[in-house]
Amino acid sequence: MMVRLSYLAAMHPEAELKRLAWRAHHRGTREADMLIGGFFDAHHASWSARDLEQFAQILDEQDADILAWATGTSAAPERFEGPMIEALRRVDYLRIAR
């Protein structure tokens, strides 16, 4: 879990978005990169500052857990349940080459 230290200056919003995008797209497996990165790409523009913070907290979790929440094979922790996890479960943001 990321800890925000009060004596450190907040990151510029654009820099924070770039950092979150990099973390979302560089998870360690192609499947996680596609799912989590694709979710970020599809939804981040509509997120509030609170949503961005929640997404940053989700990124601190293990990829296997996030993938299980997305596929419905495991329930997300109560602290994450809500609109963001519901959108993650829809998986309508993934681009599939045909």
Buried (B, 14 or more C-beta within 10 A) or exposed (E): EEEEEEEEEEEEEEEBBEEBBEBBBEBEEEEBBBBBBBBBBBBBEEBEEEBBBBBBBBBEBEBEBBBBBBEEEEEBEEEBEEEBBEBBEEEEBEEEEE
